[in-house]
């Protein structure tokens, strides 16, 4: 090998390689384990397939399950070297009859359980997370979601109320809001685009903005509004109904929900049929187990983000 790899590979290689063999997978045959698979190496006459390398990269979290892994890439070559090392270590472990040790047998069984469990989960998720299911849930949530009104506005942030009133008079006399924003505003985040805050709902703004903009009409200049470190003049450019989130933007959250929902239902059914005895009791005061933070409890109904999210907490410095 031309490159040195972490010693951890040697520690986990035997378990990984033997667990694959224990699951009955064709680890060295000449029949492709997956459609369109490609032979990429041989170890003592046994074939290593591109899918073997891809699975290793996925297991290490270096690529996602559905992401491609180019066989000409440096990552593929590195992963292939690790798979070769695993094969060599596993073969040597079997030669030394380490796979017959009772402790090794239990670890192999645990590894086999994990692999088979993962395969069942993949199978169930493939059935649940279809394009029709994703679109159906998306459309259902769009029907149920309540949309607020969005405002597009510009702002000029000034040091004092007197300066703000002076600028307001210039605006009333016909001066261009965008030009004065670029010339006079203290807010670096919006100054050089004419004070443009983009579209937003007032609930994401500080209370002073929300109060001042309540009921404001298109073209109206409100303020001065007292903000942290100064005073703001705000011009309403447009008012529209909040735009729905696009399907592509909502897709990752919908996929997580469908995946979690299917696996939760599967586990509930399996637990209901099984006889499970817990032989240890939780310690007094021990925290209760909770679902993962990203496990949704209800179908997602995300709100559309503003086109240009304002930074209200830092507008006047």
Secondary structure, DSSP 8 states (H G I E B T S, - for coil): --S---THHHHHHHHHHHHHHHTT--SS-SS-SSTT--EEEEETTEEEEHHHHHHHHHHTTSS-TTS---TTSHHHHHHHHHHHHHHHHHHHHHHTTGGGSHHHHHHHHHHHHHHHHHHHHHHHHHHHS-HHHHHHHHHHHHHH----EEEEEEEEEESSHHHHHHHHHHHHTT--HHHHHHHH---TTTGGGTTEEEEE-GGGS-HHHHHHHTT--TT-EEEEEEETTEEEEEEEEEEEE-----HHHHHHHHHHHHHHHHHHHHHHHHHHHS-----S---TT-------TT--SS--------SS---GGGS--
